[in-house]
């Protein structure tokens, strides 16, 4: 388990604490389960159903600006995480991207995307 949480393990003398395991191992699975089960429940039991009517949302000027920004930010965050997990280190090193440069670009793009979702 220490290989999954190297920073937390280093801070606690080689073993990750219970709080670290709950935060970084259990919580992501709980949120994914709530997301999936919530969608299933809403699809089966919501008496109003799912609609694509969003004209009332776009009547407000602030939402006309904020909604596309939010969706852009979420898309960049999702693609960044998927790309970070799927692209091997060998590929980034082969094109001349150092580990430091990789992390700086990830932090900068992630920060911009995070502010877009606010």
C-alpha positions as CSV (number, residue, x, y, z in Angstrom):
1,X,0.0,0.0,0.0
2,X,2.9,2.4,0.5
3,X,3.7,2.5,-3.2
4,X,0.3,4.1,-3.8
5,X,0.8,6.8,-1.2
6,X,4.5,7.6,-1.2
7,X,4.2,11.1,0.1
8,X,1.9,10.2,2.9
9,X,4.1,7.2,3.7
10,X,7.2,9.4,3.8
11,X,5.5,11.8,6.2
12,X,4.4,9.0,8.6
13,X,7.7,7.1,8.8
14,X,7.0,4.6,6.0
15,X,3.3,3.8,6.5
16,X,0.3,5.8,5.3
17,X,-2.1,6.9,8.0
18,X,-5.8,6.0,8.2
19,X,-6.7,9.5,7.2
20,X,-4.5,9.3,4.1
21,X,-6.0,6.0,3.1
22,X,-9.6,7.2,3.5
23,X,-8.9,10.4,1.6
24,X,-6.8,9.1,-1.3
25,X,-8.1,5.5,-1.6
26,X,-11.6,5.1,-0.3
27,X,-13.1,8.5,-1.0
28,X,-12.6,8.4,-4.8
29,X,-14.4,5.1,-5.0
30,X,-17.2,6.4,-2.8
31,X,-17.7,9.4,-5.0
32,X,-17.7,7.4,-8.2
33,X,-20.3,5.0,-6.7
34,X,-22.5,7.9,-5.5
35,X,-22.3,9.4,-9.0
36,X,-23.2,6.2,-10.8
37,X,-25.9,5.1,-8.4
38,X,-27.4,8.6,-8.3
39,X,-27.7,8.7,-12.1
40,X,-29.3,5.2,-12.1
41,X,-31.8,6.3,-9.4
42,X,-32.7,9.5,-11.1
43,X,-33.1,7.7,-14.5
44,X,-35.5,5.1,-12.9
45,X,-37.5,7.2,-10.4
46,X,-37.4,10.8,-11.4
47,X,-41.0,11.6,-12.3
48,X,-40.1,14.6,-14.4
49,X,-37.5,12.8,-16.5
50,X,-34.4,14.0,-18.1
51,X,-34.8,16.9,-20.6
52,X,-32.4,18.9,-22.7
53,X,-34.4,22.1,-22.1
54,X,-31.8,24.7,-21.0
55,X,-33.3,27.8,-22.4
56,X,-34.2,29.2,-18.9
57,X,-30.6,28.8,-17.8
58,X,-29.2,30.8,-20.7
59,X,-31.6,33.7,-20.1
60,X,-29.3,35.0,-17.4
61,X,-26.2,36.8,-18.8
62,X,-23.9,35.5,-16.1
63,X,-24.8,31.9,-16.8
64,X,-24.4,32.4,-20.5
65,X,-20.7,33.1,-19.8
66,X,-20.2,30.8,-16.8
67,X,-21.7,27.6,-18.1
68,X,-19.4,27.2,-21.1
69,X,-16.4,28.2,-18.9
70,X,-17.4,25.6,-16.3
71,X,-17.8,22.8,-18.9
72,X,-14.5,23.8,-20.6
73,X,-12.7,23.6,-17.2
74,X,-14.3,20.2,-16.3
75,X,-13.3,18.9,-19.8
76,X,-9.7,20.0,-19.4
77,X,-9.4,18.5,-15.9
78,X,-10.9,15.2,-17.0
79,X,-8.7,15.0,-20.1
80,X,-5.6,16.0,-18.1
81,X,-6.2,13.2,-15.6
82,X,-6.9,10.6,-18.3
83,X,-3.9,11.8,-20.3
84,X,-1.7,11.8,-17.2
85,X,-2.7,8.2,-16.4
86,X,-2.5,6.8,-20.0
87,X,0.6,8.4,-21.4
88,X,3.8,6.5,-20.3
89,X,6.9,8.3,-19.0
90,X,8.9,6.9,-21.9
91,X,6.8,8.8,-24.4
92,X,7.1,12.2,-22.7
93,X,10.9,11.6,-22.3
94,X,11.2,10.6,-26.0
95,X,9.8,13.9,-27.1
96,X,12.1,15.9,-24.8
97,X,9.7,16.7,-22.0
98,X,11.4,16.6,-18.6
99,X,9.6,15.5,-15.5
100,X,9.8,19.0,-14.0
101,X,8.4,20.5,-17.2
102,X,5.6,17.9,-17.2
103,X,4.6,18.8,-13.7
104,X,4.8,22.6,-14.3
105,X,2.6,22.3,-17.4
106,X,0.1,20.1,-15.4
107,X,-0.1,22.5,-12.5
108,X,-0.5,25.6,-14.7
109,X,-3.2,24.0,-17.0
110,X,-4.9,22.4,-13.9
111,X,-5.0,25.8,-12.1
112,X,-6.4,27.5,-15.1
113,X,-9.0,24.8,-15.6
114,X,-9.8,24.9,-11.9
115,X,-10.5,28.6,-12.0
116,X,-12.7,28.1,-15.0
117,X,-14.9,25.7,-13.0
118,X,-15.4,28.3,-10.2
